[in-house]
Amino acid sequence: MSWLEELESKLRQNEEEQSLIYYEGLKHRKLDSEQLEAKATEWREILLDPDLWDRVEGELKSETHPVTHRKLELLRKWIIMTRINYNKELFELRHNIEKKVNTFRPIFKGKELGYAELREILRKDPDRNNRREAHMAVKPLLESIRGEAVESIKLANSLARKEGFTTYADLVLHMEGFTENELLDLFAKLKHYTNPAWQQLIELTRDNITTDIQPYDLTYMVYKLTHPPDHRFPRDKLLDSLKRTLKVFDLDPDTLPVKIEFCDIPYGGVCVVLKHHQDVRLLMNPREGYTYYGILFHEFGHALHSLYSPDSILLRDEGPFSEGMADVWAGLLEERSWLDKFTEMTPSEVEQFLTTRPIDRAYAFRFTIRHFVFELQLYKNPDAKFEAIWDFSFTYPLYIKNYVLSRLIKEVTYKFMREKYGEIVGNPYVVRFLIENYYQPGNLIHWRDKIKSSTRSDPLTTLGDT
């Protein structure tokens, strides 16, 4: 075993042990701080050894094997990000924030509610006052993490400056192969392309709810306009729907090492890899309705991607591509053939749903873009107010942009697969394409180059075609 393979083995074991801690913490709403810090200490000791940095820098100059050279490039990035993200003080600040998120219980009408119940009120309750109260129910959480959040941003910026970057955000984007201007230009184009549907949503909200439009009004209106009837997507048929879908792709759900568990987590769903290629858990907090079917398929997309990813931990795909692979599976639920075959929706319900997809897309893009742009500003001005921004910014910093990029990855991939294979749903060639071209290569090349070589399109520059 080479020194690099031995290093990867240690990193993989540590990551799996951290995943188990997070899994237990999410499931039981209690993160074990001591165990987590012990694993973080091990991670620091592995990657922050000065001799390792010198070895990587030296071998990068002489290594000619393309796979080994790529691993060394990625290892160099991992070391830099570990200096910051695993800084003992910053790690503790972010961990404390995450603990508060996991244990927080929103109060609505004087009673504690779970996150799922709160989301249901925001989406479905026709009483605007109730929606407003539900929207404000997370404010105590934001107030409770304010001090640690501001401190974590300032500390991350300070650590990033030691690496030669103005802010932590600049460093993250650079490591991911972006510039701020590139993303802002992309988002401006997205807003332009989706503007007709966005204006339609605004006009309908003004006509039907209020001229004083608030975020909780838009959430409600989007749900009312674009979501099919909840009873067409019953909670007790959720898992069966996934299993039946997998079978038409010639995938046997009973042989896949993926276990789905229902529990009260702060999110709709989350995928946790406990043992690489051997044990993947999907934690779900579902209710009745299309939304939760989409979340399940999204999280399963993460699971399948991880099962066919390379053995090398260094070649793991980055966030935008990983979320794209999740959205490829969630995207099945927007296909007419899937809706016809796997639901009891009427033809008119299917038509209404497909017709209003542009509104849902415009809303999702605008919400995410607004959040990300504000987050960029927050790293430039850490003392700015952030009452309207949720805790995601502080537990998964700069990550939310990936949910815009993932949708573009899904759209360009679907366009290519339709042209090459015709029907997507139930076509085994589609799964084969994903495994061979997307999953198995991992991060041997940057994900944009991987998609371009597979589909002959760049998801970030083909907006007019998607």
C-alpha positions as CSV (number, residue, x, y, z in Angstrom):
1,M,0.0,0.0,0.0
2,S,1.4,3.4,-1.0
3,W,1.6,6.3,1.5
4,L,-1.2,8.0,-0.4
5,E,-3.5,4.9,-0.2
6,E,-2.6,4.6,3.5
7,L,-3.5,8.2,4.1
8,E,-6.8,7.8,2.2
9,S,-7.7,4.7,4.3
10,K,-7.2,6.8,7.5
11,L,-9.3,9.6,6.2
12,R,-12.1,7.2,5.1
13,Q,-12.2,5.6,8.5
14,N,-12.3,8.9,10.3
15,E,-15.0,10.3,8.0
16,E,-17.2,7.2,8.5
17,E,-16.8,7.5,12.3
18,Q,-17.8,11.2,12.1
19,S,-20.8,10.2,9.9
20,L,-21.9,7.8,12.6
21,I,-21.7,10.5,15.3
22,Y,-23.8,12.9,13.1
23,Y,-26.2,10.1,12.2
24,E,-26.8,9.3,15.9
25,G,-27.0,13.0,16.7
26,L,-29.6,13.7,14.1
27,K,-31.7,10.7,14.8
28,H,-31.7,11.3,18.6
29,R,-31.4,15.1,18.5
30,K,-28.3,15.1,20.6
31,L,-24.8,15.5,19.1
32,D,-22.0,14.0,21.2
33,S,-19.6,16.9,21.4
34,E,-16.7,14.9,23.0
35,Q,-16.8,12.2,20.3
36,L,-17.0,14.7,17.6
37,E,-14.1,16.8,18.9
38,A,-12.0,13.6,19.2
39,K,-12.6,12.7,15.6
40,A,-11.9,16.3,14.5
41,T,-8.6,16.1,16.4
42,E,-7.6,13.0,14.6
43,W,-8.5,14.6,11.3
44,R,-6.3,17.6,12.1
45,E,-3.4,15.3,13.1
46,I,-3.7,13.5,9.8
47,L,-3.9,16.4,7.4
48,L,-2.1,19.2,9.2
49,D,1.2,17.4,9.6
50,P,3.8,19.9,8.2
51,D,5.7,17.0,6.7
52,L,2.6,16.0,4.7
53,W,2.3,19.5,3.2
54,D,6.0,19.4,2.2
55,R,5.6,16.0,0.6
56,V,2.5,16.9,-1.4
57,E,4.2,20.1,-2.7
58,G,7.3,18.2,-3.6
59,E,5.6,15.3,-5.4
60,L,3.2,17.6,-7.3
61,K,6.3,18.9,-9.1
62,S,7.5,15.5,-10.2
63,E,4.4,13.2,-10.3
64,T,3.5,12.2,-13.9
65,H,0.7,9.6,-13.4
66,P,-2.5,11.5,-14.1
67,V,-4.6,9.8,-11.4
68,T,-2.0,10.2,-8.7
69,H,-1.3,13.8,-9.8
70,R,-5.0,14.6,-9.5
71,K,-5.2,13.1,-6.1
72,L,-2.3,15.2,-4.9
73,E,-4.0,18.3,-6.3
74,L,-7.1,17.5,-4.4
75,L,-5.2,16.6,-1.3
76,R,-3.5,20.0,-1.3
77,K,-7.0,21.6,-1.4
78,W,-8.2,19.4,1.5
79,I,-5.2,20.4,3.6
80,I,-5.9,24.1,3.0
81,M,-9.6,23.7,3.8
82,T,-8.8,21.6,6.9
83,R,-6.6,24.5,8.2
84,I,-9.8,26.5,8.3
85,N,-12.8,24.3,8.7
86,Y,-11.1,22.1,11.3
87,N,-9.6,25.0,13.1
88,K,-10.4,24.1,16.7
89,E,-12.2,27.3,17.6
90,L,-14.1,27.5,14.3
91,F,-15.1,23.9,14.5
92,E,-16.4,24.3,18.0
93,L,-18.4,27.4,17.0
94,R,-20.1,25.7,14.1
95,H,-20.7,22.6,16.1
96,N,-22.4,24.7,18.8
97,I,-24.7,26.3,16.2
98,E,-25.6,22.8,14.8
99,K,-26.4,21.5,18.3
100,K,-28.8,24.5,18.7
101,V,-30.4,23.8,15.3
102,N,-30.9,20.1,16.2
103,T,-32.4,20.7,19.6
104,F,-34.5,23.8,18.8
105,R,-38.3,23.4,19.0
106,P,-40.4,26.1,17.3
107,I,-43.3,27.5,19.3
108,F,-46.6,28.0,17.5
109,K,-49.8,29.0,19.3
110,G,-48.0,28.4,22.6
111,K,-47.1,24.8,21.7
112,E,-43.9,23.1,20.5
113,L,-44.0,22.0,16.9
114,G,-41.6,19.9,14.8
115,Y,-40.0,21.3,11.7
116,A,-42.2,19.3,9.4
117,E,-45.4,20.7,11.0
118,L,-44.0,24.2,10.7
119,R,-43.3,23.7,7.0
120,E,-46.8,22.4,6.5
121,I,-48.3,25.6,8.0
122,L,-46.1,27.8,5.8
123,R,-47.1,25.9,2.6
124,K,-50.7,25.1,3.2
125,D,-52.5,27.3,5.9
126,P,-54.8,29.8,4.2
127,D,-54.7,32.0,7.3
128,R,-52.0,34.6,6.7
129,N,-51.6,35.3,10.4
130,N,-50.9,31.7,11.0
131,R,-48.3,31.6,8.3
132,R,-46.7,34.8,9.6
133,E,-46.5,33.3,13.1
134,A,-45.0,30.1,11.7
135,H,-42.5,32.1,9.7
136,M,-41.4,34.0,12.9
137,A,-41.2,30.9,14.9
138,V,-37.6,30.3,14.0
139,K,-36.6,33.8,15.0
140,P,-35.6,32.7,18.5
141,L,-33.2,30.2,17.0
142,L,-31.5,32.9,14.9
143,E,-31.3,35.1,17.9
144,S,-29.7,32.3,20.0
145,I,-27.0,31.7,17.4
146,R,-26.3,35.3,16.5
147,G,-23.1,35.7,18.6
148,E,-21.6,32.4,17.5
149,A,-22.6,33.0,13.9
150,V,-20.9,36.4,13.7
151,E,-17.9,35.2,15.5
152,S,-17.6,32.1,13.2
153,I,-17.7,34.4,10.1
154,K,-15.1,36.7,11.4
155,L,-12.8,33.9,12.4
156,A,-13.3,32.1,9.0
157,N,-12.4,35.3,7.3
158,S,-9.3,35.8,9.4
159,L,-8.1,32.2,8.6
160,A,-8.8,32.7,4.9
161,R,-6.6,35.8,4.9
162,K,-3.7,33.7,6.1
163,E,-4.2,31.7,2.9
164,G,-4.1,34.8,0.8
165,F,-7.8,35.5,0.3
166,T,-9.9,38.5,1.3
167,T,-12.7,36.5,2.8
168,Y,-13.7,32.9,3.5
169,A,-16.2,33.1,0.7
170,D,-13.5,34.1,-1.8
171,L,-11.4,31.1,-0.7
172,V,-14.3,28.6,-1.0
173,L,-15.3,29.8,-4.4
174,H,-11.7,29.7,-5.6
175,M,-11.3,26.1,-4.3
176,E,-14.4,25.1,-6.2
177,G,-13.3,26.6,-9.4
178,F,-15.5,29.7,-9.5
179,T,-15.2,33.4,-9.2
180,E,-17.8,35.6,-7.5
181,N,-18.5,37.5,-10.7
182,E,-19.0,34.3,-12.7
183,L,-21.7,33.1,-10.3
184,L,-23.3,36.5,-10.0
185,D,-23.4,36.8,-13.9
186,L,-25.0,33.3,-14.0
187,F,-27.6,34.2,-11.4
188,A,-28.5,37.4,-13.3
189,K,-29.1,35.4,-16.4
190,L,-31.2,32.9,-14.5
191,K,-33.3,35.7,-13.1
192,H,-33.7,37.1,-16.6
193,Y,-34.8,33.7,-18.1
194,T,-37.2,33.0,-15.3
195,N,-38.6,36.5,-15.0
196,P,-41.9,35.9,-16.9
197,A,-42.8,33.1,-14.6
198,W,-41.7,35.1,-11.6
199,Q,-43.9,38.1,-12.6
200,Q,-46.8,35.7,-13.0
201,L,-46.3,34.5,-9.5
202,I,-46.1,38.1,-8.1
203,E,-49.2,39.2,-9.9
204,L,-51.2,36.1,-8.8
205,T,-50.0,36.7,-5.2
206,R,-51.1,40.3,-5.3
207,D,-54.5,39.4,-6.8
208,N,-55.2,36.6,-4.4
209,I,-53.4,37.4,-1.1
210,T,-52.0,40.8,-0.6
211,T,-50.0,43.7,-2.2
212,D,-47.7,43.6,0.8
213,I,-46.0,40.4,-0.3
214,Q,-43.9,38.6,2.3
215,P,-41.9,35.4,2.0
216,Y,-44.6,33.3,3.6
217,D,-47.1,34.6,1.1
218,L,-45.0,33.4,-1.8
219,T,-44.3,30.0,-0.2
220,Y,-48.1,29.5,0.2
221,M,-48.9,30.7,-3.3
222,V,-46.3,28.5,-5.0
223,Y,-47.6,25.5,-3.2
224,K,-51.2,26.4,-4.1
225,L,-50.4,27.0,-7.8
226,T,-47.8,24.3,-8.6
227,H,-48.3,21.3,-6.3
228,P,-50.6,18.5,-7.2
229,P,-53.2,17.4,-4.6
230,D,-51.6,15.9,-1.5
231,H,-53.8,12.8,-1.5
232,R,-52.2,11.7,-4.8
233,F,-49.0,11.3,-2.9
234,P,-49.9,9.5,0.4
235,R,-47.3,9.1,3.1
236,D,-47.9,5.3,3.3
237,K,-47.0,4.8,-0.4
238,L,-43.8,6.9,-0.3
239,L,-41.4,4.0,0.0
240,D,-43.4,1.8,-2.4
241,S,-43.2,4.5,-5.0
242,L,-39.4,4.6,-4.9
243,K,-39.2,0.8,-5.0
244,R,-41.5,0.5,-8.0
245,T,-39.5,3.2,-9.8
246,L,-36.2,1.4,-9.2
247,K,-37.6,-1.8,-10.6
248,V,-38.5,-0.3,-13.9
249,F,-34.8,0.7,-14.2
250,D,-33.8,-2.9,-13.5
251,L,-32.5,-1.9,-10.1
252,D,-33.4,-4.2,-7.2
253,P,-34.0,-2.1,-4.1
254,D,-33.7,-5.2,-1.9
255,T,-30.0,-5.7,-2.9
256,L,-28.9,-2.1,-2.4
257,P,-27.3,-1.3,1.0
258,V,-29.6,1.7,1.5
259,K,-31.8,1.8,4.6
260,I,-34.6,4.5,5.0
261,E,-35.7,5.6,8.4
262,F,-38.4,8.0,9.5
263,C,-37.6,10.4,12.4
264,D,-38.0,14.0,13.5
265,I,-34.9,15.7,12.0
266,P,-34.7,19.5,11.3
267,Y,-34.7,18.8,7.5
268,G,-37.0,17.0,5.1
269,G,-34.4,14.4,4.5
270,V,-30.7,13.7,4.7
271,C,-28.4,11.0,3.3
272,V,-25.6,9.7,5.6
273,V,-22.9,7.3,4.3
274,L,-22.0,5.2,7.3
275,K,-19.8,2.7,5.4
276,H,-18.5,3.4,2.0
277,H,-20.3,1.2,-0.6
278,Q,-21.8,-0.9,2.2
279,D,-24.2,1.1,4.5
280,V,-26.1,4.2,3.5
281,R,-28.9,5.6,5.6
282,L,-31.6,8.0,4.5
283,L,-33.3,9.9,7.4
284,M,-36.7,11.2,6.4
285,N,-39.2,13.4,8.2
286,P,-42.1,13.1,5.7
287,R,-45.7,14.1,5.5
288,E,-48.3,13.5,2.8
289,G,-47.6,15.3,-0.5
290,Y,-45.5,15.6,-3.6
291,T,-42.8,17.6,-1.7
292,Y,-41.8,14.6,0.4
293,Y,-41.7,12.2,-2.6
294,G,-39.3,14.7,-4.2
295,I,-37.1,14.8,-1.1
296,L,-37.0,11.0,-0.9
297,F,-35.9,10.7,-4.6
298,H,-33.3,13.4,-4.1
299,E,-31.8,11.7,-1.1
300,F,-31.8,8.4,-2.9
301,G,-29.9,10.1,-5.7
302,H,-27.2,10.9,-3.2
303,A,-27.2,7.3,-2.0
304,L,-26.9,5.7,-5.4
305,H,-24.2,8.2,-6.4
306,S,-22.2,7.3,-3.3
307,L,-22.6,3.5,-4.0
308,Y,-21.0,3.8,-7.4
309,S,-18.4,6.4,-6.6
310,P,-14.7,5.6,-6.6
311,D,-13.0,3.9,-3.7
312,S,-10.7,6.8,-3.3
313,I,-12.0,9.4,-0.8
314,L,-9.9,12.1,-2.5
315,L,-11.8,11.5,-5.8
316,R,-15.2,12.1,-4.2
317,D,-17.3,14.5,-6.2
318,E,-17.8,18.1,-5.1
319,G,-21.0,19.7,-3.7
320,P,-22.5,21.1,-7.0
321,F,-22.1,17.8,-8.8
322,S,-23.3,15.7,-5.8
323,E,-26.4,17.8,-5.6
324,G,-26.9,17.5,-9.3
325,M,-26.9,13.7,-9.1
326,A,-29.5,13.9,-6.4
327,D,-31.6,16.2,-8.6
328,V,-31.3,13.8,-11.5
329,W,-33.4,11.3,-9.5
330,A,-35.7,13.9,-8.1
331,G,-36.3,15.1,-11.6
332,L,-38.1,11.9,-12.5
333,L,-41.1,13.2,-10.6
334,E,-41.4,16.0,-13.1
335,E,-41.7,13.6,-16.1
336,R,-45.1,13.1,-17.6
337,S,-44.4,9.4,-18.0
338,W,-43.6,9.0,-14.3
339,L,-46.6,10.9,-13.2
340,D,-48.9,8.8,-15.4
341,K,-47.4,5.5,-14.4
342,F,-46.6,5.9,-10.7
343,T,-49.4,8.2,-9.4
344,E,-53.2,8.3,-9.6
345,M,-53.2,11.9,-10.8
346,T,-55.9,12.7,-13.4
347,P,-54.8,13.9,-16.9
348,S,-55.9,17.4,-16.0
349,E,-53.9,17.4,-12.8
350,V,-50.8,16.2,-14.6
351,E,-51.3,18.9,-17.2
352,Q,-51.8,21.6,-14.6
353,F,-48.7,20.4,-12.7
354,L,-46.5,20.5,-15.8
355,T,-47.8,23.8,-16.9
356,T,-46.9,25.5,-13.6
357,R,-43.4,24.0,-13.4
358,P,-41.8,27.3,-14.6
359,I,-43.3,29.1,-11.6
360,D,-41.9,26.6,-9.1
361,R,-38.5,26.8,-10.9
362,A,-38.5,30.6,-10.8
363,Y,-39.4,30.7,-7.1
364,A,-36.8,28.1,-6.2
365,F,-34.0,29.9,-8.1
366,R,-34.9,33.3,-6.7
367,F,-35.1,32.1,-3.1
368,T,-31.8,30.3,-3.4
369,I,-30.0,33.1,-5.2
370,R,-31.2,35.7,-2.7
371,H,-29.9,33.6,0.1
372,F,-26.5,33.0,-1.5
373,V,-26.0,36.7,-2.5
374,F,-26.8,37.7,1.1
375,E,-24.4,35.2,2.4
376,L,-21.7,36.6,0.2
377,Q,-22.4,40.0,1.7
378,L,-22.4,38.6,5.2
379,Y,-18.7,37.5,4.7
380,K,-17.9,41.0,3.5
381,N,-19.8,42.6,6.4
382,P,-20.2,40.1,9.3
383,D,-22.1,42.6,11.5
384,A,-25.0,42.9,9.1
385,K,-28.4,41.9,10.2
386,F,-29.4,38.4,9.2
387,E,-32.9,37.9,10.6
388,A,-34.3,36.7,7.2
389,I,-31.5,34.2,6.6
390,W,-31.8,30.7,8.1
391,D,-29.2,28.7,10.0
392,F,-28.0,26.9,6.9
393,S,-25.5,29.7,6.3
394,F,-23.7,28.9,9.4
395,T,-23.8,25.1,9.5
396,Y,-23.1,24.6,5.8
397,P,-21.5,27.9,4.7
398,L,-21.6,28.8,1.0
399,Y,-23.3,25.5,0.2
400,I,-26.7,26.7,-0.8
401,K,-25.6,27.9,-4.3
402,N,-25.2,24.2,-5.1
403,Y,-29.0,23.8,-5.3
404,V,-29.0,26.3,-8.2
405,L,-26.1,24.6,-10.0
406,S,-27.6,21.1,-9.4
407,R,-30.8,22.1,-11.2
408,L,-28.8,23.2,-14.2
409,I,-26.8,20.0,-14.1
410,K,-30.1,18.0,-14.1
411,E,-31.5,20.0,-16.9
412,V,-28.6,19.7,-19.3
413,T,-28.3,16.0,-18.4
414,Y,-31.9,15.3,-19.1
415,K,-31.7,17.2,-22.4
416,F,-28.8,15.0,-23.5
417,M,-30.4,11.7,-22.4
418,R,-33.7,12.5,-24.2
419,E,-31.8,13.2,-27.4
420,K,-29.7,10.0,-27.1
421,Y,-32.1,7.5,-25.5
422,G,-35.6,8.9,-26.0
423,E,-37.7,8.0,-22.9
424,I,-35.9,8.5,-19.6
425,V,-38.2,6.8,-17.1
426,G,-37.6,3.0,-17.0
427,N,-34.7,3.1,-19.5
428,P,-31.8,1.0,-18.2
429,Y,-29.5,2.8,-20.5
430,V,-30.1,6.0,-18.5
431,V,-28.8,4.3,-15.3
432,R,-25.8,2.9,-17.2
433,F,-25.0,6.3,-18.6
434,L,-25.1,7.8,-15.1
435,I,-22.9,5.1,-13.5
436,E,-20.3,5.0,-16.3
437,N,-20.0,8.7,-17.1
438,Y,-21.0,10.4,-13.9
439,Y,-20.6,8.2,-10.8
440,Q,-17.6,6.0,-11.5
441,P,-15.1,8.6,-12.7
442,G,-15.6,10.7,-9.6
443,N,-13.5,13.8,-9.4
444,L,-10.8,12.7,-11.8
445,I,-11.6,15.9,-13.7
446,H,-13.6,18.9,-12.6
447,W,-17.3,18.3,-12.7
448,R,-18.0,20.9,-15.4
449,D,-15.4,19.2,-17.7
450,K,-16.9,15.8,-16.8
451,I,-20.4,16.9,-17.9
452,K,-19.0,18.6,-21.0
453,S,-17.2,15.5,-22.1
454,S,-20.3,13.4,-21.5
455,T,-23.0,15.6,-22.9
456,R,-21.1,18.1,-25.0
457,S,-22.8,20.9,-23.0
458,D,-21.7,23.1,-20.1
459,P,-24.5,23.4,-17.6
460,L,-23.5,26.9,-16.7
461,T,-23.5,28.3,-20.2
462,T,-26.5,26.6,-21.9
463,L,-29.4,28.4,-20.1
464,G,-31.2,29.3,-23.3
465,D,-31.4,25.6,-24.2
466,T,-32.7,24.2,-20.8
